[in-house]
Amino acid sequence: MEIGPATLTTATTALERLDGFARRAAAAGLPHVDADAGTVDRFREAMDDDLGTAAAVAIVFDAVRDANRALDAGDTGTAAALSAAVTELAGVLGLRLVADSTAGDDDAEVDELVEARAAAKEAGNYAEADRIRDELTARGIVLEDSPTGTTWRRA
C-alpha cells in the first residue's frame, strides 16, 4: 500500500467521522448495552478472510451509518448496540474514539482563548499564555505557532 498526502487526508477524515459519531452517541446518553452481534460477527468474518481489513473497516462505517439513522429515528436501543459495536471494533483496529464532552468544544470559544493567549504573549504575560496553552491542551486542542500567528486543531 502506498502512503501519500491523499491517503493521510482520507484516513484523517475517516477518524474524524468516527470521533464525530462517538461524540453524538455520547451526547445522546445511550444506555450501555452489548455490542450488536451481527455487526461483530460480520467484522470477524472479514478479518478471518485473509485479514480483510478493508472489508472490516467498511463494516464499522456501515454500523456508524446505521447507528446515525437509528438516532435520527429515536431508536436508542439499536443505536446503543451499534455504538457499542463501533467502539469495540474500532478498539480492535487500534483506534480510541474521542467521545468526551471537551472534544466538542465550540470553535468560537477556542478561537477566543487562542486570541487571549496571543494578547498575553504580546503583553509579556508568559505565565498567562502558558496557562491558556495548558487549558487548551487539556481539552485536546493542539496549538501550532508560526511567524504568521497561531493555528489550532483537535488532537
Rosetta blueprint (number, residue, H / E / L):
1 M L
2 E L
3 I L
4 G L
5 P H
6 A H
7 T H
8 L H
9 T H
10 T H
11 A H
12 T H
13 T H
14 A H
15 L H
16 E H
17 R H
18 L H
19 D H
20 G H
21 F H
22 A H
23 R H
24 R H
25 A H
26 A H
27 A H
28 A L
29 G L
30 L L
31 P L
32 H L
33 V L
34 D L
35 A L
36 D L
37 A H
38 G H
39 T H
40 V H
41 D H
42 R H
43 F H
44 R H
45 E H
46 A H
47 M H
48 D H
49 D L
50 D L
51 L L
52 G L
53 T H
54 A H
55 A H
56 A H
57 V H
58 A H
59 I H
60 V H
61 F H
62 D H
63 A H
64 V H
65 R H
66 D H
67 A H
68 N H
69 R H
70 A H
71 L H
72 D H
73 A H
74 G L
75 D L
76 T H
77 G H
78 T H
79 A H
80 A H
81 A H
82 L H
83 S H
84 A H
85 A H
86 V H
87 T H
88 E H
89 L H
90 A H
91 G H
92 V H
93 L L
94 G L
95 L L
96 R L
97 L L
98 V L
99 A L
100 D L
101 S H
102 T H
103 A H
104 G H
105 D L
106 D L
107 D H
108 A H
109 E H
110 V H
111 D H
112 E H
113 L H
114 V H
115 E H
116 A H
117 R H
118 A H
119 A H
120 A H
121 K H
122 E H
123 A L
124 G L
125 N L
126 Y H
127 A H
128 E H
129 A H
130 D H
131 R H
132 I H
133 R H
134 D H
135 E H
136 L H
137 T H
138 A H
139 R L
140 G L
141 I E
142 V E
143 L E
144 E E
145 D E
146 S E
147 P L
148 T L
149 G E
150 T E
151 T E
152 W E
153 R E
154 R E
155 A L
